[in-house]
Amino acid sequence: MTAPVILWFRRDLRLSDHPALAAAVRAGPVIPVFVLDEATLRPLGGAARWWLHHALHSLARDLPLVLRRGRAATVLERLAAETGASAIYFSRGYEPGEIRQERETKAWADGRGVSLHRHGGGLLQEPEAVATGQGTPFKVFTPFARALRGLPPRAPKARAEVTLAGNLPGGDSLTDWGLLPTRPDWATGFAGVWQPGEAGARARLAEFLADDVAAYAAARDMPARPATSRLSPHLHWGEISPAQVWTASHSVMAQAGGMKDHGGEKFLSELIWRDFCAHLLFHFPHITDQPFRTEFADFPWTDDPAILARWQRGETGYPMVDAGMRELWTTGTMHNRVRMIVASFLIKHLLQHWRAGEAWFWDTLIDADLASNVANWQWVAGSGADAAPFFRIFNPVLQGEKFDPQGRYVRRWLPALAALPDKSVHAPWTLPESVRPKNYPPPLVDHAGARARALLAYQSLGT
């Protein structure tokens, strides 16, 4: 009788185009397991826990899962002993904690005769595959993107049929893990926006490619328009692979004549940026809490919990910032352009450390991804790889007027400003006091003064 093999699900919650799964089913009957490991990994934020619950529930409808909680290496060691499994198949991880999981698992497996089989599939290209001519990691996006595009893309594979082991061991129930908020249930607005799971990912991709990708390059910066892909949480949890997205996008572009100005080109660039962030974290794991550019280690940040709370609640008095923060709290997401605006405001107008913003996004974003979150916050702060210069300070009023000219986005998330004329909706404090909204706060800081303070702080680094 062939010994069973363990299929360790991680951030790869799908059945199609799953290299580790395809290899496991060729090796023997499969024991599918998911381990909730918040000892080795950074504990999930609240919004991500909501997503994980529904993603696992969706996957379990197609494939029974053994759910276990604890340190992954320990859980897998016990499961192998319990079942007599001869091997463990899994998709590799790129975060520091995921790499630690793999090392700890290898440490016991080598002495127990349990073979480990690690497969890629979570990125367009593995971190070792994209390197400079000297064999070092890229630190600038454009040459990284050029090198990645020069490599043959991985062709996605069809779904493999799984033969389960005869008697699956017991495990936890999903409800045991308490991933969903209850008192209060602050996630009530999520369900109307998202459909976690592989089916939801495929439907989202199909809708985006059919309706929005052609105009993506121009429309993606307009937060009042539903023009972005909204695939990031599906990609984070591996409900769809980057290879599937890449291949489907190229197919649509080919049907459109492969036009260089087709929005698909910009969309693919964003997919490559996702890889770039993951490669940076893989090669430079210290960036989770230390600046990539070491001169920023001495930046004179301030620490003001009251100011931070005003930003978190969307009460800064700048409508574009506040609308974004309230969209985030209600839906678990925020438009990409607005993410840059609110991040710039926290870092440069308020001089709060980028780590405070990253932590808030980690807790509240439905698509919270360690590599993307850290790399993008450092990018805005000017301390990251290929970063926007610190002295590029967004004016939130001008950003609103440019990207939300009719104020539709602001009015949606800030009902107190709904009746304001277009010319005042992004700067309500400019109205006469008699007609100024009484239930919307004045600006937390003056833009010109805050900009001058930020530049002075930056100059103190001697850069």
N, C-alpha and C positions, 0 to 999 in steps of 0.2 A: 504494500500500500504506500502510495506517495505521501510523504509528510506534507502537512499544510505549510503555507507561507503567509507571513503577515504583510498586509498592505497598509502601510502607515500613511493615512491622510494627514496633510498639513494645510498649507494654503494652496490646495489643488483640488477643490471640492467639485469635481466634474468626472464624467465617465468618458467623454470623447476627447481625442487628442491628449491622452494621458500616458506618456511613455512608461512611467513606473507601473501603472496598472496593466498596460499591455504586456510588459515583461513578466509581471507576477502571474498572470493567468496562464502563461506558457509554462510556468514552473510547477504549478500544482494548485490544489484547491486553496482558496483564498480566505483569510480572516481579515476583513476590513476593520480598521480601528482608527478612531480619532482621539487624541489625547489633549485635554485641556491643561496645558502646562503654563501656569502663571508664576512658577518658581524660577524657571530658567529664562523665560521670555519676559519682556516688559508686559505687565498686566494690561489687559485690554481696557480701552476707554468705554464709557457707557454706550455710546452710539454703535461702536463696533461689536459690543456684546449682543445688542439687539440684532444686528445683521447676522452674526454667527449663529444665533439660535435658529433663525429662519432659514439660513443656508444649509445647516445640518438637517433640519426638518425636511427640506426639499430633497436633499441627497438621499436621505433614509427612505424616501418613498420609492426610489429606484434601486437602492442597494442597502440591505440591512447593515447597520454600523454597530460595532462594539464601542461604547463610550466609556472612557476611563479618565480619571482626573489625577494629576500629580506630576512629578518630575518625569519627563518623557523617557529618559534612559531607564529609570527604575521601573516605570510602568511596562515598558517593552520587555525588559528582562523577565519580569514576573509573568507576563503574558506568554513569552516563548517557553518558559518552563512549564507553565500550566497546560499548554496545547501541544508541546512537542514540535513547534514550528522549526523548520530547518533554515529559514531565511527571512529577511525583512527587506521589503522593497519600498522605496520612498522617493519623493521629489526633493531635490536639494534646496536648502535655504541659503539666503545671502546676508541676513542680519546677524549681528554678533551672537545673539542668543540662540538663533537657529543653528549656527555653526557649532556652538557649545553643545547643543543637543546631540549633534552628529558625533562629535568627539567622545562625549560621555557614553553614547550607545556603542561606539566602536570599542571602547575600553573594555566593556564586559563581553561583547560578542566575540572578540578575538580568542578569548579563553574558553568559550562555551561551544565552539564549533558551529555557531550561527553566522551565516554569511550575510553581508550587507550589500545591497545593490542600489546605488544612488543614481538618479536620473535627472536630467534637466527638464526644461519646458516652461519655467516660470518667467523667462525673459526671452527677448528676441535672440540674443546671443549670450553665451556664458561669459563671465567676467574675464576668464583667461584668454578668450578668443579675440578680444578687441584691445589692441595695445599699440603703442607708438613704435616707430622703427627701432628704438633702443630696447623694446620689450617692456616699457614701463606703462603704468596706467595713464590714460588721458586725463588732463585737468581742465580742458577747454572743450566746450560742447561741439563746435563746428567741425574740427578735425575728427572728434569721436564719431559724430554722425556720418561723416564721409567714410570713415573706415568701416563702420557697421554696415552701411549700405553696400560696400564693396564685397561683403561676405555673402555666400549663398544662404538665403532664408531657409529655415526648417519647414518642410512641407507638413501640414497637420494631418494626423491619421484619423481614421474612422474609429468609432466606438468599439471597444473590445467586449466580447461577451464574457461574463464572469461566472466561474463555477465556484460556489461557496464551499467551505469546509463543512463536513456533515453536521457537527454540533458546535455552533458558535458559543463561545464562553459568555458568561453574563457580564453586565456592565451597569453603568448608571443610566437613569432616564434623563432625557434632555431637561425636563422640568427640575430635576435635582440640582442642576447647576445654577438656577436662578439668574439666567442671563437677561431676562426681560425686566424692565422697570415696573414697579407696581404702585408704590405709594410715595409720590404721585407717579402716574404713568405719563411721563413727559414725552413719550415717543408716539403719541396718538396721531401726530401728523405724518409719520414716516410711511405708514402702510399705503396711503393714497399716492405716494410718490415713487415707491420702490417695489420691485418684485425680486427678492433675493433668490438665488438658485440658478442652475444651469439653463433652465428653460427661459427664465427672465433675462439672463445675459444674452442668449441667442436672439430673443425677441427685440431687446434693446438695440443690439447691433444691426439687425435687419431694418428696424425703423429708422435708425440714424442714417444708414447708407442709402435708404430709399428716399428720405425726405430732406436731410440736412447737410450731408457731407459736401455736396457740390458748392454750397455757399459758406462753408465752414470758415474759410480764411478771413472773410469780412465780417460774418455774423457772430463769430464766437466771442467777440469783445462786447457785445450788446446784451447786458444781463436781463433785459425785459423780454428777450427772444429765446425760445427753447431751441437753441442752435448747437449746443455742445453735445458730446456723445453720451455723457452720464454713464460711462462704462467703468470708471475708476474703481468702485467698490467690487464690481464683478471681477475685474482683473486682479485686484488685491487678494481676494479669496480664491482665485483660480477657478472661478466658475466658467470662465472662457480663457483660452490661452492667447498670448500675444501673437502667436503664429496664426491662429484662426482669424484674429482681427486683421492682421497684416495681409493675409492671403485674400480675405473677402474684400478688403479695401482696394487692393490692386485689381481685383476682378471688376469692381464697379468702375474704377478709373479707366481700365482697358475698354470697357463697353462705351465709355464716354469719349473715347479717342485718345486717352492718355494725356490730356492737356496739362501742361505745366502749371497753368493758373487754376486748375481744378482744386477745390478745397481739400481733396484727399491728400495732396502733397503736404499741406500744413498739418493735417491730422496725423499723418505718419511721422512727421517731425516731432509731434507731441508724444507719440508712442516711443520714439527713440529717446526723448528726454526722460521718460520713465526709466528706461534702461540705464541712462547716464547716471541718474540718481542712485540706482541700485548698485552700479559699478563703483561709484564713489564711496558708498557706505561699506561695500565689501573690501575695498582696498585701504580705506581710511576710517576704520570703525570709531576712532576718537571723535568724529564730527557729531556724534549724538549729543555731546554736551560741551565740546571744545570747538573754538573757531578753526575753520580750515586754514584761514590766513592768520598766522600766529600774532601779528601786530594788533589784532582786535582783542587779544587777551586782556589788554589794559584799557579797554574802552570804558569811559566813565558812565556806566548805566546807573539809572536811579531805581529804587525799589519802593514803590508806592502802591500798597494793596488797594487803597480806595480808588486811585486812578485806574488801576487794572480792572477793578470791578465795574467801573463805569463803561469801560471798553467792552467787557464781556457781556454786559446787559444791553448794549446798544444804546447808550445814553451819553454819547460824546457831544451831541449838538451838531454834528456833521452828518447830514442825511444819508450820504452814500455809505459812510462807515456804519451807521446805525442800522440801515436797511440790511446790509450784509450780515451783521451779527444776529439780527432777528430772523433772517432767512435760515441761518445756520442752526439756531436753537429750535426752530419749528420743523425743519425738514431733514436735518442732519447733513446738509450740504451747503455750499456757497459757490456762486458763480466764480469762475477762474479769475476774471478781471477784477472782481470785487475782492477776492482773496488778496491780491497784490495791494489793493488800496488799503484794506484794513490792516494788513501786516505792516505796510510802510507807515501808517499812522501810529500804530503802537510803538514801533521802533524809533521812528524819527521825530514825530511830533511829541510823543510822550516819553521818549528815552527809556522805555521799559525793555528789559533784556528779551532778546528773541526767544530764549528758552521758555519764558512765561507764555508767549503766544503759541509756541509749539505745543506746550503742555495742554493748553485750552483746546487747540485743534485736535490733539490726540484724543481728548475726552469726548468731544462733541461732533467730530466728523464721522459720517457713515463710511467714508473711504479712507479713514486714517491709515496711513502707510508709513512706516518708520523712515524708510529711505527718502521718499518723496517729501514727507513732512519736514524732516531735518534739512535736507538739501535746499528746499525751496525757501524755508525761513532764513537760512544762512545766505541764500542768494539775495533776498530782499535786504538783509542787514548789511550786505557788502562784504561779509566775512567769509563767504563760501567760494567754491571753485567756480570760475567763469562768472563771478557775481556781478550784479548791477552795482555800479559805484555808489557808495554811501551818499554822496552829494546829489544824487538823483532823488529828489524828494517830491513825491506826488502832492499836488494841490487837490484835496478831495472835492472842492467845489468845481474846479475845471475838469476833473475826471468825470464828475457827474454830468456836467453840461455836455461833454464830448460823447460819452457812451450811454447816457440815459437822457437825451435832450428833451423828451416830453415828460420826463419824470415818472414814467409808468412803473419802473422797478421800485423807486422810492415810495410812490403812493401805495403800492401793493403791500409793502412791509411796514410802512409808517402811516397808518390811517389818520393820524393827527395832522398830517400835511396834505391830505387828499384834495382839499379845496384850494390849495395855493396855485397861483398862476405858474406857468412853466418857468418864467424868468426868475422866480423866487424860490422854487421848490428845493433847490440845492443850497440856498443861503437864506433861510427864513428870518434870520436876525437882521437882515437888511430892510425888512418891511417896517412900516410905522408901528410903534408899539400897540396902537389901538387895534390893529388887525393881525398882529403876530400871534401864532398859536400859543395858547396859554399852557397846554399840557405837553409841550416839547421843550427840552432844556436848551439854554444858550450854549454857544461853543465852549468846550472844556478848555481850549487854549486858542490863542490867536495864531493863525497860520504863519504870518510873517515873523512873529516873535519866536514861535516854535522852530521855524526853519533856521533862523539865525542861531538859536541855541544848539540845534543839532549840528550845524556846520562848525560851530566853535568846539563842540565836543570831539568832532572828527579831527579837527586841526590839532587837537591836543595829542593825537597819536604820532604826529610828525610825519604823516604819510604824504 
